[in-house]
Amino acid sequence: MKARYQYRFYPTDQQKESLAQLFGCVRIVYNDALAICKQAEKKPNSKELSALLTESKKTKEREWLNNVSSVPLQQSLRKLEGAFKNFFDSCKGKRKGKKIKYPKFKKKTNYQSAEFASNAFSVKDNEVYLAKVGNLTPIWSREMPSEPSSVTVIKDCTDCYFLSFVVEVEPVSIEAKNQSIGIDLGIKTFAFLSNGETAESPNYTKLDKKVRKLQKALARKSKGSNRRLKAKLKLAKKHNQIANIRKDFLHKLSTKIVKENQLIVLEDLNVSGMVKNHKLARVISLQGWREFRTLCESKSEKFGRECRVINRWEPTSQVCSSCGYKWGKLDLKVRSVECLRCGTVHDRDENAAKNIEKVATGHWETINERREIVSLVY
């Protein structure tokens, strides 16, 4: 399986100029090709776009494209081809998930990237050589498991530079301690596990207050001014700090869960519907539930585990995990409930985690349709 290994590097002033020129050329080639596709009656394929790029380099208006390597320019055309494929597959119903919109023009600000294939870069003596850019010295925080097939140079919105390598990773065989685990995701307590363990979510309150303050300061700055650019950079850095804290937490938690359990069971949450509740939208958005699910799925493939996602309509919080009695919907403020059939007092989220595990493993009890009054413990 393929994986990405990302390293940060600090370019010199001359290298920053070369990279800025490279990012600009990649962006212009992408936007020119997209403009041609919009004007043409029939969308040209990647070979036809590549031929048009070669012809445009011979003109005076685009002769400066010869100052950078041709490989990233060709890769940008392939990315445009992939964007159109995803759009058409989404329109035809071949692609699952949210509908993909028509490709958009790239902007000069914010995120910038350029991809180099194996014939345009090399790694030697702890340095990375990029064609027509020079030698870059990244911070090697870990060793790559194999020779990279491609590398992407990235400049994010906080003016930080990264090298992202695509490498081949062999699956790791580690014996699991437990057969299966069910996970119910929350806000203050991020994850309730069916074995009784919990994982507390990082506290983003102070950082979120600073983000709001910086957003207000940015809104007061006039557009196009230098002060607005400085305020925008400060805000981006604060957002990046929150994202790094969340990413570190999710990586550590997902690795621990995947290593210890053979089967990981999650619930398909309707996050887009949940964020319509304006009182909880900001807090829910900070948690990163979808990112956690993606990490569990990718790491399950790496460690030879199985990750299942159950239907969102399963009444996991409405059924007793001990006897299978259904007590119906509960208000969010109800955090524990006592079953009248078996007398067991359940924590709401821990009970849901146990039921999530039972749904996936086939031990889901038959739901009793009798309507009885239950005693709620607040």
N, C-alpha and C positions, 0 to 999 in steps of 0.2 A: 504494500500500500504506500501511497505518497503522502508526505507531510511537509510542512513549512517550518524552517528554522530561521528565525529573524534575529539580526544583530544590529546594534546601533553603531554609528560611526560619526566622526567629527571632521568634516571636510575643511580644507584650507580655503582662503578667499578665492584663489584661482579656480579651485575645484567647484566652489559654489557657483561661480560664473558659468563654468562648463555645464554643470548640471542644470542651471536655470535655462540655458540655451537648449539643452536636450529636452527638458520638460516642455518648453515652448514649441519646439519642432514636432514633438509627439502629439501635442494638443492640436496644432494647426492641421497636421495630416489627418487626424481623426475627424475634425470638424469639416475639412474640405470634402472628405469622402462621404460624410453624412449629408452634406449639402447636395452633393451629386446624386445620392440615392433618393433624396426628397424630390429633386427636380425631374429625375428620369421616369419614364413611363413604366419601365421594367427595371427592377433593382439589379444593378451589376453585381457579379460575384467577386470574390476576393482576387482572382487572377486579373480581371479587367480593372479593378481598382489599383492593383499593383502596377499594371502597365501605365495607367494614368499618372501614378506617382512618379514613375521613371521619366515620363514626358514633362511633367511639371518642373522637375529639377533642372531641365535644360532652359527654362525661361528665366528672364531677369527677375520676375516677381518672386520666384521660389528657388533661386539658385543657392541661397544660404542654407538650404536643407542638406547640401553636400558637406557642410561643416561638422555634422554629427554622423554617428554610425547609422547605416541603413537598416540594421537588424531591429532596433526598437521601433522604427517607423513601420516596418512590415508587421511587427507584432501588434501595433495599434490597429492596423487594418483587420488582422485576425480577431482582435477583441470586438471590433465593430461587427464583424460577421457573426460572432458568437452572441452579441447582443440582439441582432436581428433574429437569429435562430430561436433564442429564448422567447422573444416577443411573438413570433409566429406560432411556436409550439404552445404558448399560453393561450393564444386566440383560438387554436384548434382543440384545446382541451387535452393536449398530450403532456403538458407540464402541470404537476400538482402544486398546490399552494396558492398564494395570492397572485392575481393577474399581473403580468409584467407589462409595463408601459412602453411606448415607442421610445427608441433611443434618443437621448438629449445631447445637446452640444456641451463640450467640456468647458469649464470656467478657468480663468487664469488664477483665481484665488483658491485658498484652502488646499485640499489634498492633490498632490501631483505624484505621478509614477511613470516609470519607463522599464520595460522588460527586455532583458538580454537573453538570447538563446545560447547554447553551449559553444557555438563558434565565435562568439563575440566577447567572451570573458574567460578568465582563468584564475584559479586559486593556487598561490605558491608563496611559501615562506611567510605565512600569516598575513599575506596581502592579497587583495582582490584587484585584478586588472580588468578595467572596462574599456572597450574600444573607443578611442578618441576622447576619453575622459582622464585616464591615468590610473595609478595605483591608489587604492583606498585601504585604510587600515581599520577594520572594525574591531569592536571589543568582543573577543571570542569567549562568551559566557559558558558555552558548552561545545563539545565536539560534534561534528556532523557524522551521522552513521554511515554515509556513503557519498560518492561524488555527486554534486548537484547537477541537475539537468538544465536548470535555468535560474536566473537571479533577477529580482525586481528591485530597482532603486526607488525608495519612497521618501517623500517629504510631506510630513503631516501638517495639520493646521497650526501647530505650535512651533514650526520651523525646526523640527527634529528630523534627522536623516537616518534611514534604516536600509539594510540589505536583507532581502527576504529570499532564501534559497529553497528550491523544491528538490527534495531528496527522497530516495526510496527507503522505507522503513520496514524491517522484518517484524512479524507479530511476536509478541513476548508471551511465553508460557509461564504463568504463575498460578499455583494452586489456590483456589478460593476457599476462604474459611467458612462461608455460609452459602447455602444453596440459592436463596432468593431474598430480595428485599423490596419492600414497597415504600415509596417516597411521596409524602404530601407536602407541597410547597406552600409557604406562607410569607408574611411580611416581616414582623419583628423576629420571629423564629423562622429562619429561611426554610429549613427542611425538618420535618418530622419523619423519622424512620420507623418501620414496623417492628423493629426490635427494641423500641423504647428510647433510642438515642435521638438527640436533637442537635441542630447546627444553628447557632445564632447568627443573624445577618449583621454585617458591619454597620456601624452607626454613621449615616451620611448627613445627619442633621446640620452640623456646623458647616460642613463644606457646601451643603445645599443653600444655606442662608447666605454664604459668601457669593454663590452663583447668582442668586436673586439680586443681591446688591450690585454685582458687576453688570447684570443685565439692565438694571435701571440706569446705571452710569453710561452704558453703551447707547441706550435709547436717547439720552440727552445730547449726545455728540452729533455734530452736523456731518452729513454724509460727504465722503471724500476728503475729510480732514485727517491730519496726522494723529491727532488725539483719538479719533475714532479707531484708527488702525491699532494704536497702542492698547486701547480699551478692549478691542476685539481679541488681541493676542492674550491679554490677561484672562479674559473669559474662557478662551480655548484651553489655556493651561490649567485652569481650575476644573473644567470639564474632563480634561485628560487625567488629572489627579484622581477624580472619582472613578473614572473608567479603569485606571490601573489598580486601584484598591479592589474594585469589584472583580476584575479579571484574576487577580492573585487569589482571592477567596474562592472563586468558582473553580479554578484549576486545582487547588489543593483539595477541596471537598470532593470534586468529581473523581480525582485520582484515587483518593482513599476509598470511596464507595465502590468503584469499579474493581480495584485490586482485591477487595475483601469479599465480593459477592459474585456468584456465577450469573444470576439473573437480576437485572435492574428494571423495576417497573415504575413508570411515571404516568401521570394523568395528562390528557390532552386539554390544556387550559385555554379558555376563550379570552385571551389577554386583550384583544381589540375591543371586546365587549366590556371587560372590566374597567378599562381606562376611561370609559364614558361616565363613570362615577367620578365627578370632579373633586370629591373629597379625598379619594384614594389614588387618583390617576398619577400624580407626581411620585408618590411612594412606590406604587407598583412598577412604574417605569424604571426606577432606580435599581430594582432587584436583579433583573437579568435572568428571568425564568427560561426564556427561549434559548439564551446562550448556554445556560446550564444543561438543558436537554441536548443541545448540539454537541457539547463537550462529552457528555455521557455516551452518546451514540458513537462518536469518533473513537473514544478511548476503549469502548467495548470491542470495537473491531480490532484495535491494536492488541489488546490483552486476551482476545479469544473469548469474550463474554457475550451475553445476549441482552439487548436492551429492548424492552417492549413499551408501547404507549397504549393505554386503554382508552376506550371511548369516553368523551367528556360527559355523556349523559348517564353514565353509571351512578346510581345513588349512593356513593361511598360514604357520605356524611349523614345518611338517613337510615342506616341499617346497623344493627348491633353486630359487632364482629365476633361475638361469642355464640349467639344462638340464631342469628339471622332475622330477628324481629325488626320490622320496618316501623319507625316512629314518625316519618315524614320530614318536611322541611323545617329547619331551625333558623332562628334569627342569628345574625353574625355575632351579637353580643353574648349568645349562649356558648360558653366554652367547654362545658361538661354536661353530661346527660346520664340519667340512671334508667336502665332498661327494666320495665315492669315484669317482663317474662322471666328473666334469669337473675335480676337484681344487681347486675354488674354496673359499676359507675365508670364511665368512659371519659377520657379526655377527647374532645371533639376531633382534633387533628390526628392524634395517635390512632384513634378508631378508624379514621379515614385511610391512614397509611396501611393499616392491617387489611382493610377491605380492598384497597388497590392491589395489594399482593395477592389476595385470594382470587380476584377477578382474573388475573393473568395466569395463575397456576391451576385454575380449574376447581378451586375449593369454595367457590361462591355459594353461599347457602341459599336455599329457596326462600324468596321473600314472602313473608306472611302478610296477607292483604287485610287482616282484621284491624279495625280501627279502634285503638284503645288509647286512653290518656296516659301520657308518660310524665314522670316527675322530673322537672328541669332544675339543675343545680347551677346557680349563677356564680 
